[in-house]
Amino acid sequence: MNSELLYIDKLISISNDEIVLFNYYFPSAASKKIRFSEILKIETRELTIATGKWRIWGTGDFRTWFPRDYKRSKRDKVFFIFLKTKWIRIGFTVENSAEVIRIFKEKKLLIL
């Protein structure tokens, strides 16, 4: 297993084999680890009310779950992880979306 760190900010970290979403679980704010092998695809979209711009933490539709991000409304992109074996999806934002997009493209996980 190669766990070289590729990206880290206050919201997530990305290594060669997994993503860690900080402050995911409510109310403990524990992190969630997702191995790349569990991911079907990742999509990115512009942040709007419909895509979670004002969702600070949790869910509004019981399908998409967001880790805590108090500055989400100021971010430029939102990412959605679709898992291979679960109905839920995970929405998250990052501090440097261009760099994260580059990494996910390189890993062949991102669907634009």
C-alpha positions as CSV (number, residue, x, y, z in Angstrom):
1,M,0.0,0.0,0.0
2,N,1.4,3.4,-1.0
3,S,0.0,6.1,1.1
4,E,2.1,9.0,-0.2
5,L,0.2,12.3,0.5
6,L,-0.8,14.1,-2.7
7,Y,-2.9,16.9,-1.3
8,I,-4.0,18.2,2.0
9,D,-6.0,21.2,3.2
10,K,-8.3,21.9,6.2
11,L,-11.1,19.9,4.6
12,I,-9.6,16.8,3.0
13,S,-6.4,14.8,2.4
14,I,-5.7,12.7,-0.7
15,S,-3.1,10.0,-0.8
16,N,-2.3,7.5,-3.6
17,D,-5.0,5.1,-2.4
18,E,-7.6,7.0,-0.4
19,I,-9.4,10.3,0.4
20,V,-9.9,11.4,4.0
21,L,-12.8,13.8,4.6
22,F,-12.2,15.7,7.8
23,N,-15.2,16.6,10.1
24,Y,-17.5,14.2,8.3
25,Y,-19.5,12.6,11.1
26,F,-22.1,14.5,13.2
27,P,-21.7,15.4,16.0
28,S,-18.3,13.9,16.7
29,A,-16.6,15.5,13.6
30,A,-14.7,12.3,13.1
31,S,-13.0,11.8,9.7
32,K,-14.2,9.4,7.0
33,K,-11.7,7.4,4.9
34,I,-12.7,6.3,1.4
35,R,-10.4,4.0,-0.5
36,F,-10.2,4.7,-4.3
37,S,-11.2,1.0,-4.8
38,E,-14.6,1.8,-3.3
39,I,-15.3,4.7,-5.7
40,L,-17.4,4.3,-8.8
41,K,-16.8,7.8,-10.0
42,I,-16.4,11.4,-8.8
43,E,-18.3,14.3,-10.4
44,T,-17.6,18.0,-10.0
45,R,-20.2,20.8,-10.4
46,E,-20.5,24.5,-9.9
47,L,-21.8,25.4,-6.4
48,T,-25.4,26.4,-6.4
49,I,-28.3,26.1,-3.9
50,A,-29.2,22.8,-5.6
51,T,-25.7,21.4,-5.3
52,G,-25.2,22.3,-1.6
53,K,-23.9,25.8,-1.6
54,W,-25.5,26.6,1.8
55,R,-25.2,23.1,3.2
56,I,-22.7,23.5,6.1
57,W,-22.8,19.9,7.3
58,G,-25.1,16.9,6.9
59,T,-27.8,16.3,4.3
60,G,-30.8,17.9,2.9
61,D,-32.1,15.0,0.8
62,F,-30.9,11.9,2.8
63,R,-28.9,10.8,-0.3
64,T,-26.0,13.3,-0.4
65,W,-24.0,13.8,2.8
66,F,-21.5,16.6,3.3
67,P,-18.7,17.0,5.8
68,R,-18.5,20.2,7.8
69,D,-17.3,23.3,5.8
70,Y,-18.3,26.7,7.2
71,K,-16.9,28.4,4.1
72,R,-18.6,26.1,1.5
73,S,-20.7,29.0,0.0
74,K,-17.5,30.8,-0.9
75,R,-15.9,27.8,-2.8
76,D,-15.9,27.5,-6.6
77,K,-16.7,23.8,-7.1
78,V,-18.4,20.9,-5.3
79,F,-17.3,17.3,-5.7
80,F,-19.6,14.2,-5.5
81,I,-18.3,10.8,-4.7
82,F,-20.5,7.9,-6.0
83,L,-19.6,4.7,-4.2
84,K,-19.7,1.2,-5.9
85,T,-21.8,-0.5,-3.2
86,K,-23.9,2.3,-1.6
87,W,-26.9,4.3,-2.6
88,I,-25.6,7.4,-0.8
89,R,-23.2,9.8,-2.3
90,I,-20.8,12.2,-0.6
91,G,-20.5,15.9,-1.5
92,F,-17.5,17.9,-0.5
93,T,-15.6,21.0,-1.2
94,V,-11.8,21.8,-1.1
95,E,-9.6,24.8,-0.8
96,N,-7.9,24.3,-4.2
97,S,-10.3,22.7,-6.6
98,A,-8.0,23.0,-9.6
99,E,-5.4,20.8,-7.9
100,V,-7.9,18.3,-6.7
101,I,-9.4,18.1,-10.2
102,R,-5.9,17.4,-11.6
103,I,-5.3,14.6,-9.1
104,F,-8.7,13.0,-9.7
105,K,-8.2,13.2,-13.5
106,E,-4.8,11.5,-13.1
107,K,-6.4,8.8,-11.1
108,K,-9.1,8.4,-13.7
109,L,-11.9,8.9,-11.2
110,L,-13.3,12.2,-12.3
111,I,-16.3,12.6,-14.7
112,L,-16.6,16.1,-15.9
